[in-house]
Amino acid sequence: LLGSRTFLVDAILTEAGFGGPDFEGGWLAEDSLFGKHFPEITILSCLTQEAAQIFFKKNPILIDYLHVDADHSSEGVFNDVTLFLPLLKDRALITFHDAALPAVQEGIRKALGKMENPEKITLPDIGAGLTVVRLGVNRLNTKGAM
């Protein structure tokens, strides 16, 4: 789309034991498949909270599509969504990774309480589950939601 941009937010916490995309052969290397085919993607190496509060709110950016792959805790999922919810356009899509995990399901349920009439579909057999939510035109629930 004309004028569209893609941002990837990843804290890249190698100390958490997941390796790192910046190591040899990782997806951040210039000669990686990712680097060769997606050089236009802006990578923000920071925590989700920092990206939302420092980068996105500071710049006039509204989001059409948000993918949440939080720390697999209910609070992590809920916090990621509530941080970015004010930055989402009407009818934006949100996808949730690992949606078959009970804590992720709880976080999604809590996040849905912040939205007015969201459309939701869960595909439990895709990886560890994927939930897709489409926001409505009046997407924020202002009636005392969590």
Salt bridges, closest charged atoms under 4 A:
ASP64 OD1 - LYS89 NZ 3.39
ASP69 OD1 - HIS72 NE2 3.76
ASP69 OD1 - HIS97 ND1 3.01
GLU75 OE2 - LYS110 NZ 2.30
ASP90 OD1 - ARG139 NE 3.52
ASP98 OD2 - HIS72 NE2 2.30
ASP98 OD2 - HIS97 ND1 2.81
GLU106 OE1 - ARG109 NH2 3.02
GLU119 OE2 - ARG134 NE 3.68
